[in-house]
Amino acid sequence: MPPRISITPCLRRLWGNSCPFRLIQPPGPVNRCRSFTTTSPNTFGNRPKRISSSGSPELLEGSKAASLERKRLATRPGVLAVKKGMTAIFKPNGRRIACTVLQLERVQVTAVKTRQKHGYWAVQVGSGLRNPKNVTRPMLGHFEVAGTAPKKHLREFRVKDENGLMMPGTTFAADFFIEGQYVDVKANCKGHGFAGGMKRHGFSGQPASHGNSLNHRTMGSAGQSQGGGSRVLPGKRMPGRMGGHQVTRPHVQVMKIDKELGTILLFGPVPGPKGCTVAIQDTILGPPPVIPGAAATSSEPAVVTA
């Protein structure tokens, strides 16, 4: 038999340790963290950088400041109005135009938000009147700082920069807008509750005869069997709650303004039932309107800095 050769001395000489099965830890702590870098990892392609590694003052494509510059926002805040119904006006050529009547009720600026403090420019507008007994103490203090009475409705309107801010307590009148300009209108549409597929999505329904019994307005098939995974695919149009969500009607023309009554007539219909609150703001689909000096005196715009 060949002589037996032990590898233990070789391992001891290699590791410098009396125990061949105990590994030697390297001296000092091991830093397993990645080195700091301002470049985002290219996980899904080339992603824009958010921080300039060279210290350049130019805005990077992925920064929040550049995103704010690209965002299309109005230069002025909007107002809150109450939908009163619809009417019609006639042009000199005899054309009849259907219009929606919106009325302003005690619309005032209640607060402003600046980019230095809140991260964006915005104006909080309130409308209506609320009994102080039904308002919490924090909100009473909020209205007291603005110098206004408690409001029934509050809404924020984003603006492009600090030039669109206004002093708290500023009152809006109907002549804040001018006849002929275009605005964007936002309101909650009418709620219809739980509706079926035919009313909610316009399904044609089931046959009226030929063996169909008591299933004339049902939805029908909800999907395929084995070929489609034997399940209902996400996003399938089915019966459910209909309406009651916010709808935006962009680029609506202002047809007529009555400062004494505080009413604004807009072209065509407006989302929502009678008595709902409607938000009106200069449209972002076109250039800002040119407001004459006489029309802007009633609102008294002012710049607020923080």
Helices and strands as residue ranges (DSSP letters): H 8-15, H 64-70, E 79-90, E 96-103, E 108-113, H 115-118, E 122-127, G 132-134, H 137-146, E 153-158, G 162-164, G 174-176, E 182-188, E 191-195, H 197-201, G 226-228, E 240-243, E 246-258, E 263-267, E 277-282, H 293-296
